Amino acid sequence: MKHLKESYLSTFSGKKFYPFNPSPEQIEIVDIAHGLSMVCRFSGQCPYFYSVAEHCIHVTNALPPSLKLEGLLHDASEAYLADLPKPVKMGLRDYTFLETQVETVIAEKFNLACPTPSEVKTADLAMLKQEIFSFFGHARYSEDFQDPPGQSQHFSGFEPQVAEGKFLELFCSLALASR
C-alpha cells in the first residue's frame, strides 16, 4: 500500500497533485480555474449550479486592486480538495491542516499573502451572506446572521465553461497588472 505522501490526484492539465506532499511545481492556474468551475457551492444545494469559480470572481470584484489576486485565489485549494461544507470542515481537523498546507503552497506559487488577508476574508463573508440570502431566503439568513440582510443580489449561475473562461481571463488581467 502506498504511503499518503505518494498518493496523487490527476489534474486537468495532466499533472500529478500530491495532496499530502504539495509543492508549487504541482500547481497550475488552468487546473485551479477548471476545478473551481466544476465545483458547486453549498454542496450543490443551490437552486441552480453556482460554482466556486463564480463566487471567487464576485469576491474579487468587491476588493481593492491590491487584493484582487488574493480574492480570486482565496478558495483555490478547493480545486484540489473540493469544497466541504463549513459544518463538516469544522469537524475534520486533519482536513483543515491539509487545506492549510495546500493554501500555503498556492500562496507561494502565485506570490500571495499567507495567511489570507483579513480584508479578503471580510469580502468572502459578505459574499457568503449575499449568497445565502439570495439562494435560501430571509428566514435561513436570519438563522445564521444577526445583522439585517443587504439588498438581494442575483447570481448568474455561469455554466462551468463560462466560469472557467471568466476566471482565467480575470487571472490574466490581474497577473499582468501586478507586473
N, C-alpha and C positions, 0 to 999 in steps of 0.2 A: 504494500500500500504506500502511496506517495505521501510524503510529508506535506503539510499545508503550504509551506513556502514554495513547493514545487508545483502546486495546483494553479492552473491558469484559466482565464476566460478567453475565448477567441473574440476579437473585436471586428467591427465593420470594416476597418481598413486592412485587416489581415494580421495585425499584430497580436501578440500574446500579452495579456494583462494579468499579473500575479497579485491578487488582492492581499495576500499575506506577506508579500515582499515587493511592494510597488516601487517604481523608480521613474524619474522624469522621462526617460527614453521610451517608456511604455505608453505614454500619454500622447494622444493626437486630438487636435481640435475637431477633426471630422468625426471621430468616434464619440466625442462629447456631444456634438450637435445632433448626430444621428440618434444616439442613445436617449438623450433628453427629449427628442421629438417623438419618440416611441413610448415614453412612459407617461401615463395619465396621472394627473394629480388626484389626491384624495382616494387612492386605491381604486380608481375607476368609478367612484360613486357619484361623479358629477352628472348633471342631466345630459351632457354630451361630452365628447372627447375634448379634453383640455390638457395639453402637455406641459411637462415641467419646462420645456424649452420656451413655450409661450409665456409661462409665469416669469421666467428669468428675464425675458425681453421687457415685460411690464415693470419689473423691479428696476431694471437698468434705466428705463425712461424716467423714473422718479428720483434719480440720483444726479448730483453734480458731475461734470465731466471728469474730475479727478478720481471718481469712484465707480464710473460706469463699467469698467472691465471687471472689477471685483463683483459688481452687481450681476453682470451677465454670467459669471462663472461661480456664483455663490452656491449653487446646487450641483456643480459639475461632478462631484463624487457619485451622484445618483445615476450617472450614465454607466457606471461600472458596478455599482452596488444596489441599484434600484431605489425606489422611493418608498421607504417604510412609513406607515402612519405613525405620528408622534406618540400615541399611547403604546405602540409596540416598541418603538425605538427606546423609549424611556425604560423599558423593562429588559433591554438587551445590552448590558454593559460591554460585552465583547464586541458587539456590532458598533457601538459608539466609539470604542477605541479604534477599531478598524477604519471607520469612517474618518476619524481624525487623522489617521496615518495617510489615507488617500488624499484628503483635503490638503495636507501639508505638501505632498508630492506635487499635486496640481498647482499649488501656490508657487512652489519652486520652479516648475516648468514655465509658467507664464509670468513670473516675477510679480506676484501678487502679495498683498499684505497678508500675514498669517499671525494670529487668527484673523478672521473676517472682521473688518472694522464695524464698530457699533452702528454707524450710520447706515450701513448695508443691512444689518440685522433689523434696524428700525424700519427701513423701507420694505423689507421682506415681511415683517409683521403687519405693516399697514396694508400690503397687498393681500396677505392671508385674510385679514379682516374683510376686505372688499370682496374677495372670492367667496368666503363663507356666506356673507350677506347676500350676494348675488345668486349663488347656487342653491343655498339652503334656507334663505329667508330670515326674517326678523327674529322669530322665536328661537331658532337654532343659534343665531348670532348672540342673542341675549344670554343664552346658557353659558357661553364661554367668555364674554367680554362685558365689562361694566359700563364702558363708555357708549354713548349712542352711536349707531352706525352712521357712516357718511352717506353720501348720495350713492345709490345703486349704480354700478358700472356694468356695462355689457362686455363680456369677454367673447372674442370671436370663435374660439374653438377651431384653430387652424388645423387643416389636415397635416399629418406628420411631415410630408414632403415640403409643405409650405413653411411650417415651423422650423424645420431644419435649414431651409434656404435663408429665411429671415435671420435666424440665429447666426449662421456663418457670415452673412452679409454684415450684420452688426459687429461681429467679432473683427472682421477685416477692417472695417472703418475705424473701430476703436484702436486696433493694433497699429494702424497707420498714423493715427492722431497722436499716439504715445511715443512715436519715434523722435 
